[in-house]
Amino acid sequence: MNNLVQNVEKWARDKDLMVPENATRQMLKVMEELGETASALAKNDQAELKDGIGDVFVTMIILANQCGFSPYECLLTAWNEISDRKGVTVDGIFIKE
């Protein structure tokens, strides 16, 4: 996974995408890819779903870097927040205490 993240980061640098001032526009790209992923899920299009999830990862890696974070530290922050969370799952949705 680390090599893939590094490849995405290099690709984004080579394309001049790692500009902090573009983070707002990058967030719009994240939302676009997320919408396409939701559409693929609704249509049960497995190939498009897999591609969409990957595209969301790519756009989020770029956004994290534009904001001055590594993808690892963002994921670690989220993990530390949820790792001990208690609650129940109702109809496929986790409800925290």
Secondary structure, DSSP 4 states (H G I P E B T S, - for coil): -HHHHHHHHHHHHHTT---GGGHHHHHHHHHHHHHHHHHHHHTT-HHHHHHHHHHHHHHHHHHHHHTT--HHHHHHHHHHHHTT--EEEETTEEEE-
